[in-house]
Amino acid sequence: MEIKKLISTGLVFLLVFALIYIPSLVFVCKVKFKSKPLIYRTSDIYMLKGGNSYQKFNQFNKSEKYDIIIIGSSHAYRGYDPRNFKKEGINVFNLGTSAQSPLNSYVIVKNYVTPQNCKLVILDVYDGSFLFNGFESASDLIQNLSSDKAAIEMASSYQNPQIINMLALRFVNKSVPPIYLDSFYVGNGFSEKRDTLKYSLPFEEYESRGFPSEMQINYLEKILQYFKDNKIPVVMVTAPFPKEKLKEQHDIFKKVFIGLSDKYNVKYLDYSFNSNFNSQTHFYDSHHLNQFGVDLFNKILLQDFKKLNILKDEKINFNDNN
């Protein structure tokens, strides 16, 4: 009898909680203050609907055939300009997003990248994306992924009660237009930035201090296994860093990347401290390339792809008219 009473009390509690929680959640998601839903006043963890992530996932056509799809963090979506590849007759879409960790990438890969729509994946591996749990990226993607299934999968990867609020915010605002758009968005997932670094960088670069998260390494393995199982060729790439970054720190991460490239038989290209790049000329902040740096990096990358026969191996048309 005590067990039945306990169950009954629990059910009543859940019912009362639902009757209070659901209307309250809908209220703070729907009612706006200064053009934003009230829920954004309760915590800074909730991301807005809109921006680069919204634009790219609503432009991306899963049925279209792309020569290359880019996956990774902001180093990806600000580092590989589809227009530079298009000059070589290569159709590219950039699915990189801000703070995207391997956990976040895994959900994107499973829901958007298939053998039918992609001949090759460039997986940008940036040290900083292996340091955190990717919760910031999840908050952004739950609002802006075009697929409800992908958004729910992203949410289910985290054991955090705020995730429920993020999903509720997504579905309550499903028919609402984006709150803002990225004015630097030029299409196919890429945002252009022409600013140059206006200050000298400190010798120590805080971004990549620490050791790679074991969880994120496991998700990188899951991504590589997904590509292997689906026979999707992949190249891991680390984009250029400013020379002031701590090389000893990167060497810790590089060892992991090389180990996994050997294990899964994929190429790893590391441009982290490439001498062609100048901190003030080719970067707009302490670790992101500006457009001048992107153009140079993409040129070098494509030349290396050509030397290594990567594009021809994947039957991607590469113009030989340079």
C-alpha positions in Angstrom: 0.0 0.0 0.0 2.9 2.4 0.8 4.3 1.8 -2.7 1.0 2.6 -4.3 0.7 5.7 -2.2 4.2 6.8 -3.2 3.5 6.2 -6.9 0.2 8.1 -6.6 1.8 11.0 -4.9 4.6 11.1 -7.5 2.1 11.2 -10.4 0.1 14.0 -8.7 3.4 15.9 -8.3 4.3 15.4 -12.0 0.8 16.5 -13.1 0.9 19.7 -11.0 4.5 20.4 -12.1 3.5 20.0 -15.8 0.4 22.2 -15.3 2.6 25.0 -13.9 5.8 24.4 -16.0 4.4 24.1 -19.5 2.3 27.3 -19.5 5.1 29.2 -17.8 7.6 27.9 -20.4 5.3 28.8 -23.3 4.8 32.3 -21.7 8.5 33.1 -21.4 9.1 31.8 -24.9 6.3 33.7 -26.5 6.0 37.0 -24.7 8.7 39.5 -25.9 10.5 42.3 -24.1 12.5 44.7 -26.4 11.9 42.4 -29.4 13.2 39.2 -27.7 11.3 36.5 -25.9 11.5 36.8 -22.0 13.4 33.5 -21.7 16.5 35.3 -22.9 16.3 37.4 -19.8 16.5 34.4 -17.5 20.0 33.1 -18.7 22.6 33.9 -21.3 22.9 30.2 -22.3 19.9 30.5 -24.7 20.9 31.4 -28.2 18.9 33.4 -30.7 17.2 32.0 -33.7 19.1 33.4 -36.7 22.6 34.3 -37.9 25.1 32.2 -39.8 23.8 28.8 -38.4 20.2 29.5 -39.4 21.1 30.8 -42.9 23.4 27.9 -43.8 21.1 25.0 -42.6 18.2 26.6 -44.3 20.2 27.0 -47.5 21.8 23.5 -47.4 20.0 21.0 -49.7 20.6 17.4 -48.6 19.5 16.2 -52.0 22.1 18.3 -53.9 25.4 16.6 -54.8 28.4 18.5 -53.3 32.0 17.7 -54.1 33.1 18.7 -50.6 31.3 19.4 -47.3 33.2 21.2 -44.6 32.6 20.2 -40.9 34.0 21.9 -37.8 34.0 25.0 -35.5 34.2 28.6 -36.5 37.7 27.8 -37.8 35.8 25.8 -40.4 33.0 28.3 -41.3 35.4 31.2 -41.4 38.3 29.3 -43.0 37.1 27.7 -46.2 35.5 29.9 -48.7 33.3 28.0 -51.2 33.9 30.7 -53.8 37.6 29.9 -53.8 36.8 26.2 -54.5 34.2 27.2 -57.1 37.0 28.9 -59.2 38.4 25.4 -59.6 35.1 23.9 -60.6 34.5 22.4 -57.1 31.1 22.6 -55.5 31.5 23.1 -51.7 29.2 23.7 -48.8 30.5 24.7 -45.4 28.6 23.3 -42.4 31.0 24.6 -39.8 29.4 26.6 -36.9 30.6 28.6 -33.9 32.1 26.5 -31.1 31.1 23.3 -32.8 32.7 20.4 -30.9 33.1 16.8 -32.2 29.9 15.9 -30.2 28.0 18.5 -32.1 29.7 17.6 -35.4 28.6 13.9 -35.0 24.9 14.9 -34.9 25.4 17.1 -37.9 27.3 14.5 -39.9 24.7 11.7 -39.2 21.8 13.9 -40.2 23.2 15.9 -43.2 26.2 14.1 -44.8 25.5 11.0 -46.9 27.4 9.1 -49.6 24.8 10.4 -52.1 25.4 14.1 -51.4 29.1 14.2 -50.7 32.3 13.0 -52.4 34.7 14.2 -49.8 34.6 15.7 -46.3 37.1 18.2 -44.9 36.9 17.8 -41.1 38.5 20.8 -39.6 40.1 19.8 -36.2 40.8 22.8 -34.0 42.4 22.3 -30.6 39.9 24.6 -28.8 36.9 22.5 -29.9 38.3 19.5 -27.9 38.4 21.3 -24.6 34.7 21.8 -23.8 31.4 19.9 -23.8 30.0 21.8 -26.8 27.0 23.0 -24.8 27.2 26.5 -26.3 27.2 25.0 -29.8 24.2 22.8 -28.9 22.2 25.8 -27.8 22.9 27.5 -31.1 22.2 24.4 -33.2 19.0 23.4 -31.4 17.5 26.7 -32.4 18.9 26.8 -36.0 19.2 23.3 -37.4 16.7 22.8 -40.2 15.9 19.3 -39.0 13.7 18.7 -36.0 15.1 15.2 -35.7 18.7 16.5 -35.6 17.7 19.1 -33.0 16.2 16.5 -30.8 19.2 14.2 -31.2 21.5 17.2 -30.3 19.4 17.8 -27.1 19.4 14.1 -26.1 23.3 14.1 -26.1 23.2 16.3 -22.9 22.0 15.6 -19.4 21.1 19.2 -18.6 17.6 20.4 -17.7 18.1 23.6 -19.6 18.1 21.5 -22.8 14.3 21.0 -22.3 13.9 24.8 -22.3 16.0 25.0 -25.5 13.8 22.5 -27.3 10.7 24.2 -26.1 12.0 27.5 -27.4 12.7 25.9 -30.8 9.2 24.5 -31.2 7.3 27.5 -29.7 9.1 29.7 -32.2 9.1 27.3 -35.1 6.9 29.5 -37.3 8.6 32.8 -36.2 11.2 34.3 -38.6 14.8 34.6 -37.4 15.6 37.4 -35.0 18.7 38.5 -36.9 20.8 37.6 -40.0 24.5 37.5 -40.4 25.4 40.5 -42.7 28.7 38.8 -43.5 27.1 35.7 -44.9 28.0 35.2 -48.6 26.4 31.8 -49.2 27.1 28.1 -49.1 27.8 28.3 -45.3 30.6 30.9 -45.4 30.8 34.3 -43.6 33.4 36.7 -44.9 35.5 38.9 -42.5 37.9 41.5 -43.9 39.1 43.1 -40.7 42.8 42.9 -39.7 44.3 42.4 -36.3 44.7 45.9 -34.7 46.9 44.8 -31.8 49.9 42.7 -31.0 49.1 39.2 -29.6 50.4 38.1 -26.2 52.9 35.3 -26.4 50.6 32.9 -24.5 47.3 32.0 -26.3 44.7 31.0 -23.7 42.3 29.4 -26.3 43.9 25.9 -26.4 45.3 25.5 -22.8 44.7 22.1 -21.4 44.3 18.6 -22.7 41.8 17.1 -25.2 38.6 16.0 -23.6 38.3 12.2 -23.7 34.6 12.5 -24.5 35.4 14.7 -27.6 38.1 12.4 -28.8 35.6 9.5 -28.6 33.1 11.6 -30.7 35.9 12.3 -33.2 36.3 8.5 -33.5 32.6 8.1 -34.0 32.7 10.6 -36.8 35.6 8.8 -38.5 33.8 5.5 -38.0 30.6 6.9 -39.6 32.6 8.0 -42.7 34.4 4.6 -42.8 31.1 2.7 -42.6 29.5 4.8 -45.2 32.5 4.9 -47.5 32.8 8.7 -47.4 36.4 9.9 -47.9 37.6 12.4 -45.3 40.6 14.6 -44.8 41.4 16.1 -41.4 42.8 19.6 -41.5 44.1 22.0 -38.9 43.8 25.6 -40.2 46.6 28.2 -39.7 47.2 29.7 -36.2 49.0 33.0 -35.4 52.7 32.3 -34.7 52.2 33.6 -31.1 50.1 30.5 -30.2 51.9 28.0 -27.9 53.3 25.3 -30.2 53.8 23.0 -27.2 50.1 23.1 -26.5 49.2 22.3 -30.1 51.7 19.4 -30.2 49.5 17.6 -27.5 46.5 17.8 -29.8 48.4 17.0 -32.9 49.6 13.7 -31.5 46.0 12.7 -31.0 45.0 13.7 -34.5 47.9 11.9 -36.1 47.1 8.8 -34.1 43.5 8.8 -35.3 44.5 9.5 -38.9 46.7 6.4 -38.8 44.0 4.3 -37.1 41.3 5.2 -39.6 43.6 5.6 -42.6 42.7 9.2 -43.4 45.1 12.0 -44.3 45.8 14.7 -41.7 47.1 18.1 -43.0 48.4 20.5 -40.3 48.8 24.2 -41.3 48.9 25.4 -37.7 52.2 27.3 -37.8 52.6 27.7 -41.6 55.2 30.4 -42.2 53.2 32.0 -45.0 50.8 33.6 -42.5 51.3 36.9 -40.7 49.4 37.5 -37.5 48.5 41.2 -38.3 47.8 40.7 -42.0 46.0 37.4 -42.2 44.0 37.2 -39.0 41.2 39.4 -37.6 41.5 38.2 -34.0 43.7 35.8 -32.0 42.8 32.7 -33.9 40.5 33.4 -36.9 41.7 34.0 -40.4 40.4 37.1 -42.2 39.5 37.1 -45.9 43.1 37.7 -47.0 44.2 34.8 -44.8 41.3 32.6 -46.1 42.2 33.2 -49.7 45.8 32.3 -49.1 45.0 29.3 -47.0 42.5 27.9 -49.6 45.1 28.4 -52.4 47.7 26.5 -50.4 45.2 23.8 -49.4 44.0 23.2 -53.0 47.6 23.1 -54.3 48.3 20.4 -51.7 45.1 18.5 -52.5 46.3 18.5 -56.1 49.8 17.3 -55.2 48.4 14.5 -53.0 45.9 13.5 -55.7 43.1 13.9 -53.2 40.5 15.5 -55.5 41.2 13.2 -58.4 41.1 10.1 -56.2 37.6 11.1 -55.2 36.6 11.8 -58.9 36.2 15.5 -58.2 36.7 17.8 -61.2 39.8 19.9 -60.7 40.6 22.6 -63.2 44.2 22.5 -64.4 44.2 26.0 -65.9 46.2 27.8 -63.1 
